Amino acid sequence: MDHYRGMKKWRPFASMPEQYTGLQEVINKQAEVPQPLLTEEQMEQINFTLIEALHTNKQVYLTYYKNGQRITDTGFIQFVDSLGDLFIFIDEVFELKNKMRLSELIDVRFT
């Protein structure tokens, strides 16, 4: 009296890549946060800290906004161009050069 025999086995999302990808996108969208707006004072403070880090070669924590996410990284500042909205950051883990926009920064502090 096994009336389940003819039924198809239920398959979870992960076994259906196209649906899973769509689901993952929805989850990522929900995790997105709007970019925080900084005051003039906060932006100046970030600029001062970047320039000090550049000249003293001190390690910093950078918090920046990318693709709807807040990301924190540790590393060293190699170059700052305030007018060009650009700085170069060498991350501690992979020692890769990252060209970034100053306008993406949320916070910079010394480690």
N, C-alpha and C positions, 0 to 999 in steps of 0.2 A: 504494500500500500504506500509506496514511495511516490507521492505526487509531485515531488520537487525535481525528479529526474529530467523532465523535459525542459525545465527552465534554464535560461542562460545564467551563467555565473556572473555575479555583479563584479564590475571592474572599477577599481578606484581611479580618481582623477589622474594620478601619476602615470597610469599606464596608457593614457590617451594624450600624447604630447600636444596636439593642437589645442585641446581644451585646457590642458594644464598651463600652457603658455598664456592663454587668455586670462585664466584665473590668476596667474602670477602677476600679470599686468594690473589687474584690478586690485590685488593686494598691495602692490607697489604704489599705485595711485593713492590708496588710502593712507599709506605711510608718509606720503608727501606732506611737507609743511611749507607754508608760504615763506619767502625770504624775509627775514626780519629787517626793518628799516632802522638804520643807525642815525643817531643825532650827529651834528657837526663835531661836537666834542668827542664822541666815541670814534669818529673817523680820524680826527686829529691824533687821538691817543694811539690808535692802531698804527698810524703813519710814524709817530715818534718811536714806538716800540720796534717797528720794522727797521727803521734807520739805525736805531741803537744796536739791534741784533746784527745788522749788516756790519757795522763798524767794530763791534766787540767780538763778533763771531760766536755769540752765545746761542745756545739751542732754544728754540721756541715751540710752544704748542700753537698750532694754527687751527682755527675753526672756520670753515668756509661752507658756502652754500653751492651745491651742484646737483642738478637734476632732481630738485625737490627734496634733497636730503641735506642734513647738517653733518658735515664730516670733520673729524679732528685728526690731525696729523702731527708728527713731531719731526723737527729737522732744523736746517740752517738756511738763513736768507743769503742769497748770493748777489742779488741785484734788485734795486728798487727804482722805478720810474713813476713818480707820483702823477706827473702831467699826462703820461701815456697810459695810466690806469693799468700798470703792469708790474709784476715782480717775479723773480725767479727763486724757487725754493728747492732745496735738495733734501729729499725725505731720508730719514734716518735708516729705515728698514732696507730699502732697495737702492739707496744712494742714487736715485734718478733725479734728473733736473725736471722740475715742473714749472712751466710758464703759466702764471695765473693772473687773473684780473684782480686788482685791488678792490673793485666793487663787489667781488664775490666773498670777501672776508667778512666774518661776523665778529671774530675776536682773535687777538694775538696776545700771548703772555709768555714770560720766561719760564722754563721748566725748573 
